[in-house]
Amino acid sequence: MPLEPGLTATVTVTVADADTASSLGSGEVDVLGTPRVVALVEQAAVEAIRGRLDPAETSVGMRVQLDHLAPTGVGAEVTAEATLEKVQGRRLVFTVAVNDARGLVAAGRVTRVIVETERFLQKAN
């Protein structure tokens, strides 16, 4: 299946203690940590293209540009959404946003690159 702008996916989670800035080492407060926000938008981007790459390929993260705008407490539900904005050769640029019941939590862009899985893993070793 082709990769076309407009592909989208969402990921919804309930914020747990393990998702907090204090648990992740990125701060000292018990609210949704920025590293977890990044992981959520990356997960949504991966979901947006699931099943559309050659079986020998995968996508890997290259760039994350994200503004974490509002705190979200433990027990709150957050939804990350990624929409494929551009396909530039092997580069995929996604617009991403995270929302909770009160509104926008984070927004930005994620760039992922399509790679041959086996070749990529060989480089890592």
C-alpha positions as CSV (number, residue, x, y, z in Angstrom):
1,M,0.0,0.0,0.0
2,P,1.3,3.5,-0.8
3,L,2.3,6.0,1.8
4,E,0.2,9.1,1.2
5,P,-0.2,12.3,3.1
6,G,-3.3,12.2,5.3
7,L,-2.7,8.8,6.9
8,T,-3.5,9.2,10.6
9,A,-3.7,7.2,13.8
10,T,-4.4,7.8,17.5
11,V,-3.0,6.2,20.7
12,T,-4.9,6.7,24.0
13,V,-3.5,5.9,27.4
14,T,-4.3,6.6,31.0
15,V,-1.4,8.4,32.7
16,A,0.2,6.0,35.3
17,D,2.8,6.6,37.9
18,A,5.4,5.2,35.6
19,D,4.6,7.9,33.0
20,T,5.4,10.8,35.3
21,A,8.3,13.2,35.1
22,S,9.5,12.1,38.5
23,S,9.5,8.4,37.5
24,L,11.2,9.0,34.2
25,G,13.9,11.3,35.6
26,S,12.9,14.3,33.6
27,G,11.6,16.3,36.5
28,E,10.4,16.2,40.1
29,V,6.7,16.4,39.6
30,D,4.1,13.6,39.3
31,V,2.6,14.7,36.0
32,L,2.9,13.2,32.5
33,G,6.6,13.4,31.6
34,T,7.9,14.8,28.4
35,P,9.7,11.6,27.5
36,R,6.4,9.7,27.7
37,V,4.8,12.4,25.5
38,V,7.5,11.9,22.9
39,A,7.0,8.1,23.0
40,L,3.2,8.5,22.6
41,V,3.5,10.7,19.4
42,E,6.2,8.3,18.0
43,Q,3.8,5.4,18.7
44,A,1.0,7.2,16.9
45,A,3.2,7.9,13.9
46,V,4.2,4.2,13.7
47,E,0.5,3.2,13.9
48,A,-0.4,5.7,11.1
49,I,1.8,3.7,8.6
50,R,1.4,0.2,10.0
51,G,1.0,-2.3,7.2
52,R,2.1,0.1,4.5
53,L,5.8,-0.6,4.3
54,D,7.5,-3.5,2.5
55,P,7.9,-6.4,5.0
56,A,11.7,-6.0,4.9
57,E,11.4,-2.3,5.9
58,T,10.6,-0.4,9.1
59,S,10.7,3.3,10.1
60,V,13.0,4.8,12.7
61,G,12.8,8.1,14.5
62,M,15.0,10.9,13.2
63,R,13.7,14.2,14.6
64,V,11.1,15.2,17.2
65,Q,10.0,18.9,17.4
66,L,7.6,19.1,20.3
67,D,6.1,21.8,22.5
68,H,4.8,20.3,25.8
69,L,2.3,22.9,26.7
70,A,0.2,21.8,29.7
71,P,0.5,19.3,32.6
72,T,-1.6,16.2,32.8
73,G,-2.0,14.4,36.1
74,V,-1.9,10.7,37.0
75,G,-5.2,9.0,36.2
76,A,-6.1,11.3,33.3
77,E,-6.6,10.0,29.8
78,V,-4.4,11.4,27.0
79,T,-4.7,10.8,23.3
80,A,-1.8,11.3,20.9
81,E,-2.6,11.8,17.2
82,A,-0.2,11.7,14.3
83,T,-1.0,12.6,10.7
84,L,1.4,12.0,7.8
85,E,2.0,15.5,6.4
86,K,4.7,14.9,3.8
87,V,6.5,12.0,2.1
88,Q,10.0,13.1,1.0
89,G,11.7,10.1,-0.4
90,R,12.4,7.9,2.6
91,R,11.5,10.7,5.0
92,L,8.1,10.8,6.6
93,V,7.0,14.0,8.3
94,F,4.1,13.8,10.7
95,T,2.1,16.5,12.4
96,V,1.4,15.4,16.0
97,A,-0.7,16.5,18.9
98,V,-1.6,15.2,22.4
99,N,-4.8,16.1,24.1
100,D,-6.5,15.4,27.4
101,A,-10.0,16.3,28.6
102,R,-9.0,19.9,29.1
103,G,-7.5,20.4,25.7
104,L,-4.1,20.6,24.0
105,V,-1.2,19.1,26.0
106,A,1.5,19.0,23.3
107,A,2.0,19.7,19.6
108,G,4.7,19.5,17.0
109,R,6.2,17.3,14.3
110,V,7.9,14.0,14.1
111,T,10.2,12.9,11.2
112,R,10.8,9.2,10.7
113,V,12.9,7.5,8.0
114,I,12.2,4.3,6.2
115,V,15.1,1.8,6.4
116,E,15.8,-1.8,5.5
117,T,15.4,-3.5,8.8
118,E,18.2,-6.1,8.5
119,R,20.7,-3.5,7.1
120,F,19.8,-1.1,9.9
121,L,20.3,-3.7,12.6
122,Q,23.7,-4.7,11.1
123,K,24.8,-1.1,11.4
124,A,23.8,-1.1,15.1
125,N,26.0,-4.1,15.8
